[in-house]
Amino acid sequence: MTARIYKPAQSVMQQGKGATRDWVLEYLPDQPRQIEPLMGWTSSSDTKRQIRLNFATKEEAIAYAKENGIAYRLEEPPVSKIRPKSYADNFKYGRPDSWTH
């Protein structure tokens, strides 16, 4: 069974990066989910999909996977650029966008 090691993205509901510090090890699905014919619920006999391990660093996650003989796929997080913004730019003369109110 293959695992995926990644750093989760920040929440779309908040600007902070508080929950993105840890690295996560999750197992990839071995088999697709089945649809239960009567109720339409999805189910799976793969219980390793419920496991989610958090690590402080990428090296700890890789060491854990190697120590336990788990094949893994490493996904590096994209580099985000911080563009400097100024509140005063909303009111400057010669602004490229026109006012809407």
C-alpha positions as CSV (number, residue, x, y, z in Angstrom):
1,M,0.0,0.0,0.0
2,T,1.3,3.4,-1.0
3,A,1.2,6.5,1.3
4,R,1.2,10.1,0.3
5,I,3.4,12.6,2.3
6,Y,2.3,16.2,1.8
7,K,1.9,19.5,3.5
8,P,-1.8,20.6,3.6
9,A,-2.9,23.8,2.0
10,Q,-4.2,26.7,4.0
11,S,-8.0,26.9,4.6
12,V,-9.9,28.9,2.1
13,M,-11.9,30.4,4.9
14,Q,-9.0,32.0,6.7
15,Q,-5.8,33.9,5.7
16,G,-3.6,32.4,8.4
17,K,-1.3,29.4,7.8
18,G,-1.8,27.9,11.3
19,A,-2.9,24.4,10.2
20,T,-0.3,24.1,7.4
21,R,2.8,23.7,9.6
22,D,2.7,19.9,9.9
23,W,3.4,17.3,7.3
24,V,0.8,14.6,6.8
25,L,1.1,10.9,5.9
26,E,-2.1,9.4,4.4
27,Y,-2.6,6.1,2.6
28,L,-3.8,6.1,-1.0
29,P,-6.8,3.9,-1.7
30,D,-6.1,0.3,-2.9
31,Q,-9.6,-0.3,-4.3
32,P,-12.4,2.0,-5.3
33,R,-15.4,2.5,-3.1
34,Q,-18.6,0.5,-3.7
35,I,-22.1,1.9,-3.9
36,E,-24.5,0.1,-1.7
37,P,-27.5,-0.6,-4.0
38,L,-30.4,-0.1,-1.5
39,M,-29.5,3.2,0.1
40,G,-26.9,4.5,-2.3
41,W,-24.2,4.9,0.4
42,T,-20.6,4.5,-0.5
43,S,-18.5,2.0,1.5
44,S,-15.0,0.5,1.4
45,S,-13.3,-2.4,3.1
46,D,-10.0,-0.5,3.0
47,T,-9.5,0.6,6.7
48,K,-6.1,2.2,6.1
49,R,-7.7,5.2,4.4
50,Q,-8.9,6.3,7.9
51,I,-5.3,6.7,9.1
52,R,-3.8,10.2,9.0
53,L,-0.4,10.8,10.8
54,N,1.0,14.3,11.4
55,F,4.7,15.0,11.6
56,A,6.6,18.2,12.4
57,T,9.1,17.8,9.6
58,K,9.2,16.2,6.2
59,E,12.3,14.2,7.3
60,E,10.3,12.6,10.2
61,A,7.5,11.5,7.9
62,I,10.0,10.0,5.4
63,A,11.9,8.2,8.2
64,Y,8.6,6.8,9.6
65,A,7.7,5.5,6.2
66,K,11.1,3.9,5.6
67,E,11.2,2.4,9.1
68,N,7.9,0.7,8.6
69,G,8.4,-0.4,5.0
70,I,5.8,1.9,3.6
71,A,6.1,2.9,-0.1
72,Y,5.5,6.6,-0.2
73,R,5.0,9.5,-2.7
74,L,6.3,12.9,-1.6
75,E,4.4,16.0,-2.7
76,E,6.3,19.2,-2.2
77,P,4.2,22.3,-1.3
78,P,4.0,25.1,-3.9
79,V,5.9,28.2,-3.1
80,S,3.6,31.1,-2.4
81,K,4.6,34.6,-3.3
82,I,3.6,37.5,-1.0
83,R,2.7,40.5,-3.0
84,P,3.0,43.8,-1.0
85,K,-0.2,45.6,-0.9
86,S,-1.1,49.1,0.3
87,Y,-4.5,50.2,1.5
88,A,-3.7,53.7,0.1
89,D,-3.6,52.3,-3.4
90,N,-7.4,51.9,-3.4
91,F,-7.7,55.7,-3.3
92,K,-4.8,56.9,-5.5
93,Y,-5.3,59.2,-8.5
94,G,-4.9,57.4,-11.8
95,R,-6.2,54.1,-10.5
96,P,-6.6,51.6,-13.4
97,D,-10.1,50.5,-12.3
98,S,-13.0,52.9,-12.1
99,W,-15.1,53.2,-9.0
100,T,-18.2,51.2,-8.9
101,H,-20.1,53.2,-6.2
